[in-house]
Every structure is written in structure tokens, then in C-alpha cells.
Amino acid sequence: MNVWWVAFVWIGLALIASLLSMRLAISVALMEIIVGTIAGNLLHLQPNEWINFLAGLGGVLLTFLAGAEIDPDSLRQHWKASLAIGFVSFVAPFLAAMAYAFSIAGWSADASRIAGVALSTTSVAVVYAVMIETGLNRTALGKLILAACFVTDLGTVVALGLLFAHFNAWLLLFVGASILLLPLAPLLTRWFFARVSVHTSEPQIKFILVLVLLLSALAVQANSEAVLPAYLLGLALAAPMARNWDFMHRLRTVTFTLLTPFYFLKAGSYIALPALGSAIGLVAILLLVKIVAKVVGCYPLCRLWHMPHREATYTTLLMSTGLTFGTISSLFGLTHGYINQQQYTVLVTVVIGSALLPTLIAQSFFKPSTEVEPLATEATESVP
Amino acid sequence: MYRRILVGFDGSDGARKALDTGLALAQALNTQLFVIMVEEDLPRYAITIGEYEEVKHQRDAYFAQLEQEVLQAAQQRGMPVQTHIVAGHEVWAMVEFIHHHQVDLLVIGHQGHSTLHERVFGSTASALVNHAPCHVLVVK
């Protein structure tokens, strides 16, 4: 098949996923995973070298975007509670899932580590959508939960970046370059954006790409993962990016149009449906392990910060969601040979399940009784 | 008989008929009128906050136009109206609003915008008739 046929098939599948996503009001990434799974199992869709590159770049930019979405003010405002809840929300499922995979499921040490990392995550975006729809994003509780989610994801990304790294000169160089560049990045970006205006050739996006790719190259050289510097760079640039909606919109357009479809279609294509049938019990148990570990870890801390039972349970369940970094960690494990395709299938299915199940339980049974008063901009009274 | 009337509005033909009826009823009965517009097609299980925000940005712009339409229609009748734009599931957002604002009568169109999911599992109108804790007037 020539390159244009390959491109036609992949972009065609991405188009189908987009249309389904709009029609069903479900995330395009989730639809791409589902379409990729069907295509992988029925059409034997297989990524090649250039698809792997585009998918990899998509994953890195997606992680940068996730890092840049952090609200530094909320983190500062609730730093004690968010650090404590977020850290425990990472550590508890990481240890529990790793221990279960290693001791009971009989996975190798590396595969168990990947399981721990993939199931330690919290989906900030899933939680954010719930917050908006309940009005909790305007409350202190909502801001605290979101800040804690960011801390959990930071733990996941750091674990993924360091657990498999080779401790050699390249790692030292990567750490050194990160320590030097990350604090300077906001200043450099502001300086560059002030001097180089918006243009069709998108020099601003290229500038961000140069920073991301430099650190990613050093990270990969040290056998670390490119998403670590991408997330940290996003975090460092969160404040200037928050004030630049137009730039973020353009970067998202580029990423979601031409890069992440390859990433999520590829992630879906590796899911082996026949393997899922025989491992459905393990999927259910790992999902339970993740949720129980989050509950055991987070619930007491929420109570310690004076949350009533209902709010504490709601927060804990939302902290049990996961999607973005769970998928990224699983794909990292598969492509580096730490897990096999059956283990990958199990982990991604658990990750998708963890995006759906805790949200459903939280929304159905533990939704806090917030007064959904309209914001000034959302309510208008017309008195002639 | 009715002290607070709520109209569900999504810009569809059915919803426009419901708005006309709601305005006429509120005027005739001299009652308080609310209009709720629910941004229901925001992506669930988004992968980044930006994915959700991009769609919400578009929906905010669309519903701001609808809000102007509602305000103009109310102004033409000389009626005060309070408009609310909320994100969420159309049925549950309206039911919650009804509880919170102690609405007596909900006025909705027979068929509004609906997702494939709703077409499979039942229309918004029938779900509201089943779940709204007040009288429901479905305008055809």
C-alpha cells in the first residue's frame, strides 16, 4: 500500500471518530480509541514509522496542553490540601495496583510498575466537565479537587519519566537542562511572543515545539519518557498560556486535527478484543483495586480537611477517574516492551472503565447539594 | 394557579412555539417567567480541559444569540423574563432548576435538538414529562 493509501485510511478513520464524537457528545479521543480498536481487530490496522512519529508528537503535545491547563492560583490557594490529597491519590493506587499485578496476577516487575503508573492517574478533564456541569467549579471544594487532580497527574508523569530512566550522564544532562530551562521558559516565551506576532507560518507554535522537542530529546536519550518534560514545560508556562486563549486554540487545532488522531487510533488498534474476553475478570478486579485504593487513601484526608461525608465521597470518586495519562502510560509500556498486548488491553480497558464508572456513581449517588445560582454573566433579567 | 413558569429553549422550531406559549401564559396569568437553555452536547469524558472548553466556547456563543432572541421576544410583549444558560444533561438540569426555583409549570416543545442517545432511549420531552416535579405543558 503506498503512503497515500495509508494516510487515506488513517485520516478517514479519524474523520469517522470526529463525526461520532460530535453526534454522541463524547470525547473525540475516546471515539478514536474505539474506532482504532474496531479497525485494529477487523481491518488489522497497523502503524508504520511515520504514523508512530506523528502519534508520538501528538502524545507529547497533548501532555504539554494538559500541563498548561493547570490553574496556578487554585494550587497556591489550596496547596496543603491539594498536595496531600493529590499525592495520596497517586501513591495509594500506584502501590495497590503494582502489588496486585506483581503478587497475584503474576506480572513481571516492569509490567507491574506500568500497571501501577497507569492506574494511579486522575482524569482532570473528566473531573473539570463534571465541575462545570454541577457548578462546583465556582466553589472552594471544586477548586481544591481540581488542584488535587493536577498533583496526582504530576505524580504519574514523574513516575513514568523516572521509573524506567537509565541513571547515567544523559539523565544528569536532562535534569540539568530542565532545571535551567523550566524557570526561564515563561520569560523566554513572553519575550518571544511580544516580538514575533501571529503569522500564518505560526512561529509561536514552532517556538513552543522547539522547547518541548529539545527537552523531549534529552529525556528519551536518558531512556525516560518525553511526556515528563512536556508536562513540566506546560506547567511552567501555565500562567502565560492561560492569558493567551487564541494561541492555545491554535495549538489545540493543530494537535487535535493532525497529531492526536494518530495517537489514539494507534492506542485503540493495539487493543486485542479476543484477549479481553479471557481477561475480563482481571479488568474488573484491577478497576476495583484502583477505586478502593483511592477511597482508602483520599477519603480520610478529605474528612481531615472538614469535608462532610457526601462531599468527601464525591471528591474521592472523582479522584478515581482516569483517561489521558492512563492511556499514555499503557502505550509507553507496550511500545517499550514492558507489557504485552494482553496486559495492554487489560490496562486500557480498566483506564476507560475508570473514566466512566466512578463518575456515574458520584453523579448518581453523591452529588453535593450545591446551590446552582447563575453567575452574573449567565443570568439576565429583562424588565421593560 | 401558576406562580412560576419555566420554558425550556434550545432554538428549535418546537422550542420557539413553547417560548411563545410560555410568554402568553405568563402574561395572561401575571406570573414570573424563567427561560432555561441547556448546553447539553458538551463532550463527555474529554481528554483535556481544552477539548471541553473549545466546544463550550462555541456553545456559549450560540446560546448567547438564543438568549438575545428570548429577550427580544419578551420585550415585544412587555414581559420581564429571567434567562439561564447552564451546562449539563437537558433533563436533569431542568429538573434541578425546577426544584431549586419551585417552578409550577414547565413549558417545552414537542421535539428539540436531541442526540442519537436520546433518540434511542426516548425523547427529551417524554423524559421531562416523566421526571419533572411539576405540571408539564408540551407544545406541538
Chai-1 contact restraints between the chains, C-beta under 6 A:
chainA,res_idxA,chainB,res_idxB,connection_type,confidence,min_distance_angstrom,max_distance_angstrom,comment,restraint_id
A,R23,B,L116,contact,1.0,0.0,6.0,A-B,restraint_1
A,L24,B,L116,contact,1.0,0.0,6.0,A-B,restraint_2
A,A25,B,D41,contact,1.0,0.0,6.0,A-B,restraint_3
A,A25,B,P43,contact,1.0,0.0,6.0,A-B,restraint_4
A,A25,B,T115,contact,1.0,0.0,6.0,A-B,restraint_5
A,I26,B,R44,contact,1.0,0.0,6.0,A-B,restraint_6
A,S27,B,P43,contact,1.0,0.0,6.0,A-B,restraint_7
A,S27,B,Y45,contact,1.0,0.0,6.0,A-B,restraint_8
A,S27,B,A46,contact,1.0,0.0,6.0,A-B,restraint_9
A,S27,B,I47,contact,1.0,0.0,6.0,A-B,restraint_10
A,A29,B,I47,contact,1.0,0.0,6.0,A-B,restraint_11
A,L30,B,Y45,contact,1.0,0.0,6.0,A-B,restraint_12
A,L65,B,T48,contact,1.0,0.0,6.0,A-B,restraint_13
A,L65,B,G50,contact,1.0,0.0,6.0,A-B,restraint_14
A,A66,B,T48,contact,1.0,0.0,6.0,A-B,restraint_15
A,E69,B,I49,contact,1.0,0.0,6.0,A-B,restraint_16
A,A125,B,A46,contact,1.0,0.0,6.0,A-B,restraint_17
A,A125,B,I47,contact,1.0,0.0,6.0,A-B,restraint_18
A,A125,B,T48,contact,1.0,0.0,6.0,A-B,restraint_19
A,A125,B,I49,contact,1.0,0.0,6.0,A-B,restraint_20
A,V126,B,Y45,contact,1.0,0.0,6.0,A-B,restraint_21
A,Y128,B,I49,contact,1.0,0.0,6.0,A-B,restraint_22
A,A129,B,A46,contact,1.0,0.0,6.0,A-B,restraint_23
A,A129,B,Y52,contact,1.0,0.0,6.0,A-B,restraint_24
A,I132,B,A87,contact,1.0,0.0,6.0,A-B,restraint_25
A,E133,B,A87,contact,1.0,0.0,6.0,A-B,restraint_26
A,E133,B,G88,contact,1.0,0.0,6.0,A-B,restraint_27
A,R252,B,G50,contact,1.0,0.0,6.0,A-B,restraint_28
A,T324,B,I47,contact,1.0,0.0,6.0,A-B,restraint_29
A,A355,B,Y45,contact,1.0,0.0,6.0,A-B,restraint_30
A,P374,B,H84,contact,1.0,0.0,6.0,A-B,restraint_31
A,E378,B,I85,contact,1.0,0.0,6.0,A-B,restraint_32
A,A379,B,H84,contact,1.0,0.0,6.0,A-B,restraint_33
A,T380,B,T83,contact,1.0,0.0,6.0,A-B,restraint_34
A,E381,B,Q82,contact,1.0,0.0,6.0,A-B,restraint_35
A,S382,B,L71,contact,1.0,0.0,6.0,A-B,restraint_36
A,S382,B,A74,contact,1.0,0.0,6.0,A-B,restraint_37
A,S382,B,V81,contact,1.0,0.0,6.0,A-B,restraint_38
A,V383,B,P80,contact,1.0,0.0,6.0,A-B,restraint_39
A,P384,B,Q75,contact,1.0,0.0,6.0,A-B,restraint_40
A,P384,B,G78,contact,1.0,0.0,6.0,A-B,restraint_41
